[in-house]
């Protein structure tokens, strides 16, 4: 029997702890990335993610060879979470307005709005002054270091943000579109409100404040105000 096998340091006994440590580091990195990108936007450096995860930046790069890969992972996870929340609201609420407002409240409470991928946050104005929906409009992105959204011309590249997969974004837009269509058909949603507007509400009503209680209260209050702005009012 070899010395390594006799003292318990053979290949078999060593591999399981390493896998556990690697999985734990991955979870720390993903959690830290959500927090950092949620607070500072997708422009935050990888060093900030490593510092928050309490690992070396080399550990982050071993898991995610570039920042774009990490951003894509976070954006895809948040897009999937929002899609699940929208489907739950659609399937569990009979009243169209209740379904839409439930989706908005759940999404804002989860903080997902701070991590929405830029390509699903779109706003535009047609030549006649009316609002456009998602297609053929300027993109928005998080301004690095501020967490604020700003308009970006269509021809400008969205630096440092690898787009979430088209299928994931399409699924989100489709199910949110169903919530919007139902509420509009019921006369409970302003006719000019688009899917883009609903997603912008989620992003806008998710401020990043240092105190968790203040953040929750501010989000709830802001969402109440925004919901009132979305709701249709009877004609006088």
ROSE-4610 file (N, C-alpha, C; in Angstrom, 1 decimal, always signed):
// ROSE-4610
residu = [X/X/X/X/X/X/X/X/X/X/X/X/X/X/X/X/X/X/X/X/X/X/X/X/X/X/X/X/X/X/X/X/X/X/X/X/X/X/X/X/X/X/X/X/X/X/X/X/X/X/X/X/X/X/X/X/X/X/X/X/X/X/X/X/X/X/X/X/X/X/X/X/X/X/X/X/X/X/X/X/X/X/X/X/X/X/X/X/X/X/X/X/X/X/X/X/X/X/X/X/X/X/X/X/X/X/X/X/X/X/X/X/X/X/X/X/X/X/X/X/X/X/X/X/X/X/X/X/X/X/X/X/X/X/X/X/X/X/X/X/X/X/X/X/X/X/X/X/X/X/X/X/X/X/X/X/X/X/X/X/X/X/X/X/X/X/X/X/X/X/X/X/X/X/X/X/X/X/X/X/X/X/X/X/X/X/X/X/X/X/X/X/X/X/X/X/X/X/X/X/X/X/X/X/X/X/X/X/X/X/X/X/X/X/X/X/X/X/X/X/X/X/X/X/X/X/X/X/X/X/X/X/X/X/X/X/X/X/X/X/X/X/X/X/X/X/X/X/X/X/X/X/X/X/X/X/X/X/X/X/X/X/X/X/X/X/X/X/X/X/X/X/X/X/X/X/X/X/X/X/X/X/X/X/X/X/X/X/X/X/X/X/X/X/X/X/X/X/X/X/X/X/X/X/X/X/X/X/X/X/X/X/X/X/X/X/X/X/X/X/X/X/X/X/X/X/X/X/X/X/X/X/X/X/X/X/X/X/X/X/X/X/X/X/X/X/X/X/X/X/X/X/X/X/X/X/X/X/X/X/X/X/X/X/X/X/X/X/X/X/X/X/X/X/X/X/X/X/X/X/X/X/X/X/X/X/X/X/X/X/X/X/X/X/X/X/X/X/X/X/X/X/X/X/X/X/X/X/X/X/X/X/X/X/X/X/X/X/X/X/X/X/X/X/X/X/X/X/X/X/X/X/X/X/X/X/X/X/X/X/X/X/X/X/X/X/X/X/X/X/X/X/X/X/X/X/X/X/X/X/X/X/X/X/X/X/X/X/X/X/X/X/X/X/X/X/X/X/X/X/X/X/X/X/X/X/X/X/X/X/X/X/X/X/X/X/X/X/X/X/X/X/X/X/X/X/X/X/X/X/X/X/X/X/X/X/X/X/X/X/X/X/X/X/X/X/X/X/X/X/X/X/X/X/X/X/X/X/X/X/X/X/X/X/X/X/X/X/X/X/X/X/X/X/X/X/X/X/X/X/X/X/X/X/X/X/X/X/X/X/X/X/X/X/X/X/X/X/X/X/X/X/X/X/X/X/X/X/X/X/X/X/X/X/X/X/X/X/X/X/X/X/X/X/X/X/X/X/X/X/X/X/X/X/X/X/X/X/X/X/X/X/X/X/X/X/X/X/X/X/X/X/X/X/X/X/X/X/X/X/X/X/X/X/X/X/X/X/X/X/X/X/X/X/X/X/X/X/X/X/X/X/X/X/X/X/X/X/X/X/X/X/X/X/X/X/X/X/X/X/X/X/X/X/X/X/X/X/X/X/X/X/X/X/X/X/X/X/X/X/X/X/X/X/X/X/X/X]
num = [1/1/1/2/2/2/3/3/3/4/4/4/5/5/5/6/6/6/7/7/7/8/8/8/9/9/9/10/10/10/11/11/11/12/12/12/13/13/13/14/14/14/15/15/15/16/16/16/17/17/17/18/18/18/19/19/19/20/20/20/21/21/21/22/22/22/23/23/23/24/24/24/25/25/25/26/26/26/27/27/27/28/28/28/29/29/29/30/30/30/31/31/31/32/32/32/33/33/33/34/34/34/35/35/35/36/36/36/37/37/37/38/38/38/39/39/39/40/40/40/41/41/41/42/42/42/43/43/43/44/44/44/45/45/45/46/46/46/47/47/47/48/48/48/49/49/49/50/50/50/51/51/51/52/52/52/53/53/53/54/54/54/55/55/55/56/56/56/57/57/57/58/58/58/59/59/59/60/60/60/61/61/61/62/62/62/63/63/63/64/64/64/65/65/65/66/66/66/67/67/67/68/68/68/69/69/69/70/70/70/71/71/71/72/72/72/73/73/73/74/74/74/75/75/75/76/76/76/77/77/77/78/78/78/79/79/79/80/80/80/81/81/81/82/82/82/83/83/83/84/84/84/85/85/85/86/86/86/87/87/87/88/88/88/89/89/89/90/90/90/91/91/91/92/92/92/93/93/93/94/94/94/95/95/95/96/96/96/97/97/97/98/98/98/99/99/99/100/100/100/101/101/101/102/102/102/103/103/103/104/104/104/105/105/105/106/106/106/107/107/107/108/108/108/109/109/109/110/110/110/111/111/111/112/112/112/113/113/113/114/114/114/115/115/115/116/116/116/117/117/117/118/118/118/119/119/119/120/120/120/121/121/121/122/122/122/123/123/123/124/124/124/125/125/125/126/126/126/127/127/127/128/128/128/129/129/129/130/130/130/131/131/131/132/132/132/133/133/133/134/134/134/135/135/135/136/136/136/137/137/137/138/138/138/139/139/139/140/140/140/141/141/141/142/142/142/143/143/143/144/144/144/145/145/145/146/146/146/147/147/147/148/148/148/149/149/149/150/150/150/151/151/151/152/152/152/153/153/153/154/154/154/155/155/155/156/156/156/157/157/157/158/158/158/159/159/159/160/160/160/161/161/161/162/162/162/163/163/163/164/164/164/165/165/165/166/166/166/167/167/167/168/168/168/169/169/169/170/170/170/171/171/171/172/172/172/173/173/173/174/174/174/175/175/175/176/176/176/177/177/177/178/178/178/179/179/179/180/180/180/181/181/181/182/182/182/183/183/183/184/184/184/185/185/185/186/186/186/187/187/187/188/188/188/189/189/189/190/190/190/191/191/191/192/192/192/193/193/193/194/194/194/195/195/195/196/196/196/197/197/197/198/198/198/199/199/199/200/200/200/201/201/201/202/202/202/203/203/203/204/204/204/205/205/205/206/206/206/207/207/207/208/208/208/209/209/209/210/210/210/211/211/211/212/212/212/213/213/213/214/214/214/215/215/215/216/216/216/217/217/217/218/218/218/219/219/219/220/220/220/221/221/221/222/222/222/223/223/223/224/224/224/225/225/225/226/226/226/227/227/227/228/228/228/229/229/229/230/230/230/231/231/231/232/232/232/233/233/233/234/234/234/235/235/235/236/236/236]
x = [+0.9/+0.0/+0.9/+0.6/+1.4/+1.2/+2.2/+2.1/+0.9/+0.6/-0.6/-1.9/-2.0/-3.2/-3.3/-2.2/-2.2/-2.5/-2.1/-2.4/-3.6/-4.4/-5.7/-5.6/-4.4/-4.2/-4.2/-4.9/-5.0/-5.9/-6.0/-6.8/-8.3/-8.8/-10.2/-10.6/-9.9/-10.3/-10.1/-9.3/-9.1/-10.1/-10.7/-11.5/-12.8/-13.5/-14.8/-14.7/-13.7/-13.6/-13.4/-12.6/-12.3/-13.5/-14.4/-15.6/-16.5/-16.6/-17.4/-17.0/-15.7/-15.1/-15.4/-15.2/-15.5/-16.9/-17.8/-19.2/-19.6/-19.0/-19.2/-18.7/-17.5/-17.0/-17.8/-18.4/-19.2/-20.5/-21.1/-22.3/-21.9/-20.8/-20.4/-20.2/-19.6/-19.3/-20.6/-21.6/-22.9/-23.6/-23.7/-24.4/-23.8/-22.4/-21.7/-22.0/-22.0/-22.2/-23.6/-24.6/-26.0/-26.0/-25.4/-25.4/-24.6/-23.4/-22.6/-23.2/-23.7/-24.3/-25.6/-26.3/-27.6/-27.4/-26.3/-26.0/-25.3/-24.4/-23.6/-23.8/-24.6/-24.9/-23.8/-24.1/-23.2/-21.8/-21.6/-20.3/-19.3/-19.8/-18.9/-17.8/-16.6/-15.5/-15.5/-14.8/-14.8/-14.1/-13.2/-12.5/-13.5/-14.6/-15.6/-16.4/-16.6/-17.3/-16.5/-15.2/-14.3/-14.2/-14.1/-14.0/-15.3/-16.4/-17.7/-17.8/-17.3/-17.4/-16.3/-15.3/-14.2/-13.4/-13.1/-12.2/-11.3/-10.2/-9.3/-10.0/-9.6/-10.1/-9.8/-8.7/-8.3/-9.4/-10.0/-11.0/-12.2/-12.6/-13.7/-13.4/-12.2/-11.9/-11.8/-11.4/-11.4/-12.8/-13.8/-15.2/-15.8/-15.4/-16.0/-14.8/-14.4/-13.2/-13.2/-14.4/-14.5/-15.7/-15.7/-16.8/-18.1/-18.0/-19.2/-19.9/-19.1/-19.7/-20.4/-19.9/-20.5/-21.8/-21.7/-22.9/-24.0/-23.6/-24.6/-25.3/-24.5/-25.1/-26.1/-25.7/-26.6/-27.9/-27.7/-28.8/-29.8/-29.2/-30.1/-30.9/-30.2/-30.9/-32.0/-31.8/-32.8/-33.9/-33.6/-34.7/-35.5/-34.9/-35.7/-36.5/-36.0/-36.8/-38.0/-37.8/-38.9/-40.0/-39.5/-40.5/-41.3/-40.7/-41.4/-42.4/-42.0/-42.9/-44.1/-43.9/-45.0/-45.9/-45.4/-46.2/-47.0/-46.4/-47.2/-48.3/-48.1/-49.2/-50.3/-49.9/-50.8/-51.7/-51.1/-51.8/-52.6/-52.3/-52.9/-53.8/-53.9/-54.8/-55.8/-57.1/-58.1/-58.3/-58.2/-58.5/-57.2/-57.4/-56.3/-55.4/-56.1/-55.3/-54.5/-55.2/-54.5/-53.3/-53.4/-52.3/-51.1/-51.4/-50.3/-49.7/-50.5/-50.0/-49.2/-49.7/-49.0/-47.6/-47.5/-46.2/-45.3/-45.8/-45.0/-44.5/-45.4/-45.0/-44.0/-44.2/-43.3/-41.9/-41.9/-40.6/-39.8/-40.5/-39.9/-39.3/-40.1/-39.7/-38.4/-38.3/-37.1/-35.9/-36.0/-34.9/-34.5/-35.3/-34.9/-34.7/-35.4/-35.3/-33.9/-33.1/-31.8/-30.8/-31.3/-30.5/-31.1/-32.1/-32.7/-31.6/-31.6/-30.6/-31.0/-30.1/-30.4/-31.3/-31.2/-32.0/-33.5/-33.9/-35.4/-35.9/-35.0/-35.5/-35.4/-36.5/-36.5/-37.6/-37.3/-38.3/-38.1/-39.2/-39.0/-40.2/-40.1/-41.2/-41.3/-42.5/-42.7/-42.7/-42.7/-42.7/-43.9/-45.1/-46.3/-46.3/-45.3/-45.2/-45.8/-46.3/-46.8/-45.7/-45.9/-44.9/-44.8/-43.6/-43.3/-43.2/-43.4/-43.1/-41.7/-41.4/-40.0/-39.2/-39.8/-39.0/-38.6/-37.4/-37.0/-36.9/-36.4/-36.3/-34.9/-34.5/-33.2/-33.1/-31.9/-31.7/-31.5/-31.6/-31.1/-30.1/-29.3/-28.3/-28.0/-27.5/-27.1/-25.9/-25.9/-24.8/-23.8/-22.6/-21.6/-21.4/-21.5/-21.3/-22.5/-23.6/-24.8/-26.0/-26.1/-27.3/-28.5/-28.2/-29.3/-29.4/-30.6/-30.8/-30.6/-29.9/-29.9/-30.0/-30.6/-30.8/-29.5/-29.4/-28.3/-28.8/-28.2/-28.6/-28.5/-29.4/-29.4/-28.0/-27.3/-26.1/-24.9/-25.1/-24.0/-24.0/-22.8/-22.6/-22.9/-23.4/-23.6/-22.4/-21.4/-20.2/-20.3/-19.5/-19.4/-20.6/-21.6/-22.8/-23.1/-22.9/-23.2/-24.7/-25.4/-26.9/-27.3/-28.4/-29.0/-29.5/-29.6/-30.0/-31.4/-31.6/-32.8/-34.0/-33.9/-35.0/-35.5/-34.6/-35.0/-35.6/-35.1/-35.7/-37.0/-37.2/-38.4/-39.5/-39.1/-40.1/-40.6/-39.7/-40.1/-41.1/-40.7/-41.5/-42.9/-42.9/-44.2/-45.1/-44.7/-45.6/-46.0/-45.1/-45.4/-46.4/-46.2/-47.2/-48.6/-48.7/-50.0/-50.7/-49.9/-50.4/-50.9/-50.1/-50.5/-51.7/-51.8/-52.9/-54.2/-54.2/-55.3/-55.8/-54.9/-55.3/-55.8/-55.2/-55.7/-57.1/-57.3/-58.6/-59.7/-59.3/-60.3/-60.6/-59.9/-60.1/-59.5/-58.6/-58.0/-56.6/-56.0/-54.7/-54.8/-54.1/-54.1/-53.7/-54.4/-54.2/-52.8/-52.1/-50.8/-49.7/-50.0/-48.9/-48.5/-47.2/-46.6/-45.9/-45.4/-44.6/-43.3/-42.7/-41.6/-41.8/-43.0/-43.3/-43.4/-44.0/-44.1/-42.7/-41.8/-40.5/-39.7/-39.9/-39.3/-39.8/-41.1/-41.6/-40.8/-40.5/-39.8/-38.4/-37.8/-36.4/-36.4/-37.4/-37.5/-37.8/-38.7/-39.2/-38.3/-37.0/-36.1/-34.8/-35.0/-33.8/-32.9/-31.6/-30.6/-30.2/-30.7/-30.5/-29.7/-28.8/-28.0/-28.8/-29.9/-30.7/-31.8/-31.9/-32.8/-34.2/-34.6/-35.9/-36.3/-35.4/-35.7/-35.9/-35.1/-35.2/-36.6/-37.0/-38.3/-39.4/-39.4/-40.4/-40.5/-39.3/-39.2/-39.7/-39.4/-39.8/-41.3/-41.9/-43.3/-44.1/-43.6/-44.2/-44.1/-43.0/-42.8/-43.7/-43.7/-44.5/-46.0/-46.5/-47.9/-48.2/-47.3/-47.4/-47.4/-46.5/-46.4/-47.6/-48.1/-49.3/-50.5/-50.6/-51.7/-51.5/-50.3/-50.1/-50.4/-50.2/-50.5/-52.0/-52.8/-54.2/-55.1/-56.0/-56.9/-58.0/-58.4/-59.4/-60.7/-61.9/-63.1/-63.2/-63.7/-63.8/-64.9/-64.7/-65.6/-66.8]
y = [-1.2/+0.0/+1.2/+2.2/+3.4/+4.3/+5.2/+6.1/+7.0/+7.4/+8.3/+7.7/+6.4/+5.7/+5.4/+5.0/+4.6/+5.7/+7.0/+8.1/+8.9/+8.3/+9.0/+10.2/+10.3/+11.5/+11.0/+9.9/+9.4/+10.3/+10.1/+10.9/+10.9/+9.7/+9.6/+10.5/+10.4/+11.2/+12.7/+13.1/+14.6/+15.2/+14.5/+15.1/+15.7/+15.0/+15.4/+16.8/+17.0/+18.3/+19.4/+19.1/+20.1/+20.5/+19.5/+19.8/+20.7/+20.3/+21.1/+22.5/+22.7/+24.1/+24.9/+24.2/+24.9/+25.3/+24.4/+24.8/+25.9/+25.9/+26.9/+28.3/+28.3/+29.5/+30.0/+29.1/+29.5/+30.2/+29.6/+30.3/+31.6/+31.7/+33.0/+34.1/+33.7/+34.6/+35.0/+34.1/+34.5/+35.4/+35.1/+36.0/+37.4/+37.4/+38.7/+39.5/+38.8/+39.4/+40.1/+39.3/+39.9/+41.2/+41.1/+42.3/+43.5/+43.2/+44.3/+44.9/+44.0/+44.6/+45.2/+44.7/+45.3/+46.7/+46.9/+48.2/+49.2/+48.7/+49.6/+49.5/+48.5/+48.3/+47.3/+46.9/+46.0/+46.5/+47.8/+48.4/+48.2/+47.6/+47.4/+46.4/+46.6/+45.7/+44.4/+43.4/+42.1/+42.1/+43.0/+43.1/+43.4/+44.1/+44.4/+43.1/+42.3/+41.1/+40.1/+40.0/+39.2/+39.6/+40.9/+41.5/+41.1/+41.3/+41.0/+39.5/+38.7/+37.2/+36.7/+37.6/+37.2/+36.1/+36.2/+35.3/+36.2/+35.6/+36.3/+36.5/+37.5/+37.8/+36.7/+35.9/+34.8/+33.7/+33.5/+32.5/+32.9/+34.2/+34.6/+34.3/+34.6/+34.4/+32.9/+32.1/+30.6/+30.1/+30.7/+30.3/+31.0/+32.2/+33.1/+33.7/+33.2/+33.7/+35.1/+35.7/+37.2/+37.7/+39.0/+39.7/+39.5/+39.5/+39.3/+38.0/+36.9/+35.6/+35.7/+36.4/+36.5/+37.3/+38.4/+39.3/+38.5/+37.8/+37.0/+36.0/+35.3/+34.4/+35.0/+36.2/+36.9/+37.4/+37.9/+38.5/+37.3/+36.2/+35.1/+34.5/+34.5/+34.0/+34.9/+36.2/+37.2/+37.2/+37.1/+37.0/+35.8/+34.7/+33.5/+33.6/+34.3/+34.5/+35.4/+36.4/+37.3/+36.6/+35.8/+35.0/+34.1/+33.4/+32.5/+33.3/+34.5/+35.3/+35.8/+36.1/+36.5/+35.4/+34.2/+33.0/+32.7/+32.8/+32.5/+33.5/+34.7/+35.7/+35.5/+35.1/+34.8/+33.6/+32.6/+31.4/+31.4/+32.2/+32.2/+33.3/+34.3/+35.4/+35.5/+35.4/+35.5/+36.9/+37.9/+39.3/+39.9/+40.4/+40.9/+41.9/+42.9/+43.9/+43.3/+42.4/+41.7/+41.0/+40.3/+39.5/+40.5/+41.6/+42.5/+43.1/+43.6/+44.2/+43.2/+42.0/+41.0/+40.7/+40.6/+40.4/+41.6/+42.8/+44.0/+44.0/+43.7/+43.8/+42.7/+41.5/+40.4/+40.7/+41.2/+41.4/+42.6/+43.6/+44.7/+44.3/+43.5/+43.0/+42.2/+41.4/+40.5/+41.3/+42.6/+43.3/+43.0/+42.3/+41.9/+43.0/+44.1/+45.3/+45.8/+45.7/+46.2/+45.4/+44.2/+43.3/+42.9/+43.7/+43.4/+43.6/+42.7/+42.9/+44.1/+44.9/+46.2/+46.0/+44.9/+44.8/+44.7/+44.4/+44.3/+45.6/+46.6/+47.9/+48.9/+49.1/+49.9/+50.9/+52.1/+53.1/+53.9/+54.3/+55.1/+56.0/+56.9/+57.8/+57.8/+57.6/+57.6/+59.0/+59.2/+60.5/+61.4/+60.7/+61.4/+61.7/+61.3/+61.6/+60.4/+59.4/+58.3/+57.3/+56.6/+55.6/+54.4/+54.0/+52.7/+51.6/+50.4/+49.2/+48.8/+47.5/+47.1/+47.3/+47.0/+47.0/+48.4/+48.4/+49.6/+50.9/+50.7/+51.9/+51.9/+53.0/+53.1/+52.1/+51.6/+50.8/+51.7/+51.1/+51.7/+50.8/+51.4/+50.6/+51.3/+50.5/+51.0/+51.9/+53.1/+54.0/+53.5/+53.2/+52.6/+53.5/+52.9/+53.6/+54.3/+54.4/+55.1/+54.2/+53.2/+52.4/+53.0/+54.1/+54.8/+54.4/+54.5/+54.2/+55.4/+55.3/+56.4/+55.9/+56.7/+56.3/+56.2/+55.2/+54.9/+54.9/+55.6/+55.5/+54.1/+53.7/+52.3/+51.9/+52.8/+52.4/+52.2/+52.7/+52.6/+51.2/+50.7/+49.3/+49.4/+48.3/+48.2/+47.5/+48.3/+47.8/+47.0/+45.9/+45.1/+44.3/+44.3/+43.5/+42.6/+41.3/+40.3/+40.0/+40.1/+40.0/+38.7/+38.7/+37.4/+36.7/+35.4/+34.6/+35.1/+35.1/+35.6/+34.8/+33.5/+32.7/+33.1/+33.4/+33.8/+35.2/+36.1/+37.4/+37.4/+36.6/+36.5/+35.9/+34.9/+34.3/+35.3/+36.1/+37.1/+38.1/+38.6/+39.6/+39.0/+37.7/+37.1/+37.0/+36.5/+36.3/+37.7/+38.6/+40.0/+40.6/+40.3/+40.8/+40.3/+39.0/+38.5/+39.2/+39.5/+40.2/+41.6/+42.3/+43.6/+43.5/+42.6/+42.5/+42.2/+41.3/+41.0/+42.3/+43.0/+44.2/+45.3/+45.4/+46.4/+46.1/+44.8/+44.3/+44.5/+44.4/+44.5/+46.0/+46.9/+48.3/+48.8/+48.0/+48.4/+49.0/+48.9/+49.4/+50.5/+51.6/+52.6/+52.1/+52.4/+51.8/+52.1/+53.1/+53.5/+52.8/+52.0/+51.3/+50.1/+49.9/+48.8/+47.9/+46.8/+45.8/+46.5/+47.4/+48.1/+49.0/+49.6/+50.5/+49.6/+48.4/+47.6/+47.2/+46.8/+46.4/+47.6/+48.8/+50.0/+50.3/+50.0/+50.2/+49.3/+48.1/+47.1/+47.7/+48.2/+48.8/+50.1/+50.9/+52.2/+52.1/+51.1/+50.9/+50.1/+49.9/+49.1/+49.9/+50.9/+51.7/+50.9/+51.3/+50.6/+51.6/+51.2/+52.0/+51.2/+51.9/+51.1/+50.4/+50.9/+50.2/+49.4/+48.1/+47.2/+47.6/+48.0/+48.4/+49.7/+50.6/+51.8/+51.5/+50.6/+50.2/+49.6/+48.6/+48.0/+49.0/+49.9/+50.9/+51.8/+52.3/+53.2/+52.5/+51.2/+50.5/+50.3/+50.0/+49.8/+51.1/+52.2/+53.5/+53.9/+53.8/+54.2/+53.3/+52.0/+51.2/+51.5/+51.9/+52.3/+53.5/+54.4/+55.6/+55.3/+54.4/+54.0/+53.2/+52.3/+51.6/+52.5/+53.5/+54.5/+55.1/+55.4/+56.0/+55.0/+53.7/+52.8/+52.5/+52.7/+52.2/+53.1/+52.5/+53.3/+54.0/+55.1/+55.9/+56.0/+55.9/+56.1/+57.5/+57.5/+58.8/+59.6/+60.9/+61.8/+62.0]
z = [+0.0/+0.0/+0.0/-0.8/-0.9/+0.4/+0.6/+1.7/+1.6/+0.4/+0.2/+0.5/+0.2/+0.4/+1.9/+2.6/+4.0/+4.9/+4.5/+5.4/+5.0/+4.1/+3.7/+2.8/+2.2/+1.3/-0.2/-0.5/-1.9/-2.7/-4.0/-4.9/-4.4/-4.1/-3.7/-2.5/-1.4/-0.2/-0.5/-1.5/-1.6/-2.5/-3.5/-4.5/-3.9/-3.0/-2.5/-1.8/-0.8/-0.2/-1.2/-2.2/-3.2/-4.0/-4.3/-5.0/-4.2/-2.9/-1.9/-1.9/-1.7/-1.6/-2.9/-4.0/-5.3/-5.4/-5.0/-5.1/-4.2/-3.0/-2.0/-2.5/-3.2/-3.7/-4.9/-5.7/-6.8/-6.2/-5.2/-4.6/-4.0/-3.3/-2.8/-3.9/-5.0/-6.1/-6.7/-6.9/-7.6/-6.6/-5.4/-4.4/-4.4/-4.3/-4.3/-5.6/-6.7/-8.0/-8.1/-7.6/-7.5/-6.7/-5.5/-4.6/-5.2/-5.8/-6.3/-7.5/-8.5/-9.7/-9.4/-8.4/-8.0/-7.4/-6.7/-6.1/-7.0/-7.8/-8.7/-10.1/-10.6/-12.0/-12.6/-13.8/-14.4/-14.8/-14.6/-14.8/-13.7/-12.5/-11.4/-11.8/-11.3/-11.6/-10.9/-11.5/-11.0/-9.6/-9.3/-8.0/-6.9/-7.2/-6.2/-5.9/-6.9/-6.7/-5.9/-6.2/-5.4/-4.0/-3.7/-2.4/-1.6/-2.2/-1.5/-1.2/-2.1/-1.9/-1.0/-0.7/+0.2/-0.4/-1.7/-2.4/-3.2/-3.7/-4.6/-5.9/-6.6/-8.0/-8.9/-8.7/-9.5/-9.4/-8.2/-8.0/-8.9/-8.9/-9.7/-11.2/-11.7/-13.1/-13.4/-12.5/-12.7/-13.1/-12.4/-12.6/-13.8/-14.0/-15.1/-15.8/-16.9/-17.6/-18.0/-18.1/-18.4/-17.7/-17.5/-16.8/-17.6/-18.9/-19.7/-19.4/-19.1/-18.8/-17.5/-16.5/-15.2/-15.3/-16.1/-16.3/-16.9/-17.9/-18.7/-17.7/-16.9/-15.9/-15.0/-14.4/-13.5/-14.2/-15.4/-16.2/-16.6/-17.0/-17.3/-16.1/-15.0/-13.8/-13.4/-13.4/-13.0/-14.1/-15.3/-16.3/-16.1/-15.8/-15.5/-14.3/-13.3/-12.0/-12.3/-13.1/-13.4/-14.2/-15.2/-16.0/-15.1/-14.2/-13.2/-12.4/-12.0/-11.2/-12.0/-13.2/-14.1/-14.4/-14.6/-14.9/-13.6/-12.5/-11.2/-11.1/-11.3/-11.2/-12.3/-13.5/-14.5/-14.2/-13.6/-13.3/-12.1/-11.1/-9.8/-9.5/-10.3/-10.1/-11.3/-10.9/-11.9/-12.4/-11.5/-11.9/-12.6/-13.8/-14.6/-13.9/-13.2/-12.5/-11.3/-10.6/-9.5/-9.9/-11.1/-11.6/-11.9/-12.6/-13.0/-11.8/-10.8/-9.6/-8.8/-8.7/-7.9/-8.5/-9.9/-10.5/-10.2/-10.3/-10.0/-8.6/-7.6/-6.2/-5.9/-6.4/-6.1/-6.7/-8.0/-8.6/-8.0/-7.6/-6.9/-5.6/-4.8/-3.5/-3.6/-4.7/-4.9/-5.3/-5.7/-6.2/-7.6/-8.3/-9.6/-10.6/-10.4/-11.3/-11.4/-10.3/-10.4/-11.3/-11.7/-12.4/-13.8/-14.2/-15.5/-16.6/-17.6/-18.7/-19.5/-20.0/-20.7/-21.9/-22.6/-23.8/-23.6/-22.4/-22.2/-21.6/-21.4/-20.9/-22.0/-22.7/-23.9/-23.9/-24.3/-24.4/-25.6/-26.3/-27.5/-27.8/-28.7/-29.1/-30.6/-31.1/-32.5/-33.0/-34.4/-34.9/-34.5/-34.3/-33.9/-32.4/-31.7/-30.2/-29.4/-30.0/-29.2/-28.8/-27.7/-27.2/-28.1/-28.3/-29.0/-28.0/-28.5/-27.7/-27.8/-27.5/-27.4/-28.6/-29.8/-31.0/-31.5/-32.2/-32.9/-32.0/-30.8/-29.9/-29.2/-28.7/-28.0/-26.9/-26.6/-25.4/-24.2/-23.0/-21.8/-21.2/-20.4/-19.6/-18.3/-17.4/-16.1/-16.3/-15.8/-15.8/-14.8/-15.1/-14.1/-12.9/-11.8/-10.5/-10.0/-10.7/-10.2/-10.0/-10.8/-10.7/-11.5/-12.2/-12.8/-14.3/-14.9/-16.3/-17.1/-18.3/-19.2/-20.6/-21.5/-22.8/-23.6/-24.5/-25.3/-26.7/-27.7/-29.1/-29.6/-30.5/-31.0/-31.5/-32.2/-32.8/-31.8/-30.6/-29.6/-29.0/-28.9/-28.3/-26.8/-26.3/-24.9/-24.3/-23.9/-23.4/-22.1/-22.1/-20.8/-20.5/-21.3/-21.0/-22.2/-22.0/-23.0/-22.9/-24.0/-23.9/-23.3/-22.6/-22.1/-23.4/-23.3/-24.5/-25.0/-26.3/-26.9/-26.4/-26.2/-25.8/-24.4/-23.5/-22.2/-22.2/-22.9/-23.0/-23.7/-24.7/-25.4/-24.5/-23.7/-22.8/-21.8/-21.3/-20.3/-20.9/-22.1/-22.8/-23.1/-23.5/-23.9/-22.7/-21.6/-20.4/-19.8/-19.8/-19.3/-20.2/-21.5/-22.5/-22.3/-21.9/-21.6/-20.4/-19.4/-18.2/-18.6/-19.5/-20.0/-20.8/-21.7/-22.6/-21.9/-20.9/-20.0/-19.3/-18.7/-17.9/-18.8/-20.0/-20.9/-21.5/-21.8/-22.3/-21.3/-20.0/-19.0/-18.6/-19.3/-19.1/-17.8/-17.2/-16.0/-16.1/-17.3/-17.6/-18.7/-18.5/-19.5/-20.8/-21.9/-23.2/-23.8/-23.3/-23.9/-23.1/-22.1/-21.3/-22.1/-22.2/-23.0/-22.0/-22.6/-21.8/-21.3/-22.1/-21.7/-20.5/-20.5/-19.3/-18.0/-18.1/-16.9/-16.4/-17.3/-16.9/-16.4/-16.9/-16.4/-15.0/-14.7/-13.3/-12.4/-12.8/-11.9/-11.7/-12.7/-12.5/-11.7/-11.9/-11.2/-9.8/-9.4/-8.1/-7.2/-7.6/-6.9/-6.5/-5.7/-5.3/-4.5/-4.5/-3.6/-2.5/-1.3/-0.1/+0.9/+1.7/+2.6/+3.7/+4.1/+5.1/+4.5/+4.9/+4.2/+4.5/+5.7/+6.0/+5.3/+5.2/+4.4/+2.9/+2.4/+1.0/+0.7/+1.6/+1.4/+1.5/+2.4/+2.6/+1.4/+0.9/-0.2/-1.5/-1.7/-2.9/-2.8/-1.7/-1.6/-1.9/-1.3/-1.5/-3.0/-3.5/-4.9/-5.9/-5.6/-6.4/-6.3/-5.2/-5.0/-5.9/-6.0/-6.8/-8.3/-8.7/-10.1/-10.5/-9.6/-10.0/-10.3/-9.5/-9.7/-11.1/-11.5/-12.8/-13.9/-13.7/-14.7/-14.9/-13.9/-13.9/-14.7/-15.4/-16.2/-15.3/-15.7/-14.9/-15.8/-15.2/-15.9/-16.6/-17.8/-18.4/-17.7/-17.6/-16.9/-17.8]
